[in-house]
Amino acid sequence: MKQAAALLRGAALLATSVAAQAHEGHHQPGAAHWHATDVFGFVALALLVAAAAWWIGRK
């Protein structure tokens, strides 16, 4: 159980992206936008959190 929790924590850390922040859009001032890879990081993190919650909550 501890090994699985450690694996999930490590995977969650790898899935988060410090660089996933909106930035000014392609020489258009004030047009901040996100890229698909930014959103993918947040979706992957949400899936890992849901899997961890399911794993811990099962009997």
CYANA upper distance limits for C-alpha pairs under 8 A (distance plus 0.5 A):
  1 MET  CA      5 ALA  CA      6.80
  2 LYS  CA      6 ALA  CA      6.63
  3 GLN  CA      7 LEU  CA      6.66
  4 ALA  CA      8 LEU  CA      6.67
  5 ALA  CA      9 ARG  CA      6.66
  5 ALA  CA     52 ALA  CA      8.09
  6 ALA  CA     10 GLY  CA      6.66
  7 LEU  CA     11 ALA  CA      6.62
  8 LEU  CA     12 ALA  CA      6.55
  8 LEU  CA     48 LEU  CA      7.59
  8 LEU  CA     52 ALA  CA      7.22
  9 ARG  CA     13 LEU  CA      6.76
 10 GLY  CA     14 LEU  CA      6.79
 11 ALA  CA     15 ALA  CA      6.59
 11 ALA  CA     48 LEU  CA      8.12
 12 ALA  CA     16 THR  CA      6.86
 12 ALA  CA     45 LEU  CA      6.43
 12 ALA  CA     48 LEU  CA      6.77
 12 ALA  CA     49 VAL  CA      8.12
 15 ALA  CA     41 GLY  CA      6.27
 15 ALA  CA     42 PHE  CA      8.35
 15 ALA  CA     44 ALA  CA      6.79
 15 ALA  CA     45 LEU  CA      6.30
 16 THR  CA     41 GLY  CA      6.35
 16 THR  CA     42 PHE  CA      7.46
 16 THR  CA     45 LEU  CA      6.88
 17 SER  CA     38 ASP  CA      8.09
 17 SER  CA     41 GLY  CA      6.82
 20 ALA  CA     38 ASP  CA      5.39
 20 ALA  CA     39 VAL  CA      8.36
 20 ALA  CA     41 GLY  CA      8.16
 21 GLN  CA     34 TRP  CA      7.72
 21 GLN  CA     38 ASP  CA      7.79
 22 ALA  CA     32 ALA  CA      6.16
 22 ALA  CA     33 HIS  CA      5.79
 22 ALA  CA     34 TRP  CA      5.69
 23 HIS  CA     32 ALA  CA      5.49
 23 HIS  CA     33 HIS  CA      6.63
 23 HIS  CA     34 TRP  CA      7.86
 24 GLU  CA     28 GLN  CA      7.12
 24 GLU  CA     29 PRO  CA      6.57
 24 GLU  CA     30 GLY  CA      6.68
 24 GLU  CA     31 ALA  CA      6.02
 24 GLU  CA     32 ALA  CA      4.92
 24 GLU  CA     33 HIS  CA      7.37
 25 GLY  CA     29 PRO  CA      7.43
 25 GLY  CA     30 GLY  CA      8.06
 25 GLY  CA     31 ALA  CA      5.63
 25 GLY  CA     32 ALA  CA      5.74
 25 GLY  CA     33 HIS  CA      6.57
 34 TRP  CA     38 ASP  CA      6.86
 34 TRP  CA     39 VAL  CA      7.76
 35 HIS  CA     39 VAL  CA      7.22
 36 ALA  CA     40 PHE  CA      6.60
 37 THR  CA     41 GLY  CA      6.96
 38 ASP  CA     42 PHE  CA      7.39
 39 VAL  CA     43 VAL  CA      6.73
 40 PHE  CA     44 ALA  CA      6.50
 41 GLY  CA     45 LEU  CA      6.66
 42 PHE  CA     46 ALA  CA      6.68
 43 VAL  CA     47 LEU  CA      6.71
 44 ALA  CA     48 LEU  CA      6.72
 45 LEU  CA     49 VAL  CA      6.69
 46 ALA  CA     50 ALA  CA      6.64
 47 LEU  CA     51 ALA  CA      6.56
 48 LEU  CA     52 ALA  CA      6.55
 49 VAL  CA     53 ALA  CA      6.62
 50 ALA  CA     54 TRP  CA      6.63
 51 ALA  CA     55 TRP  CA      6.47
 52 ALA  CA     56 ILE  CA      6.54
 53 ALA  CA     57 GLY  CA      6.44
 54 TRP  CA     58 ARG  CA      6.60
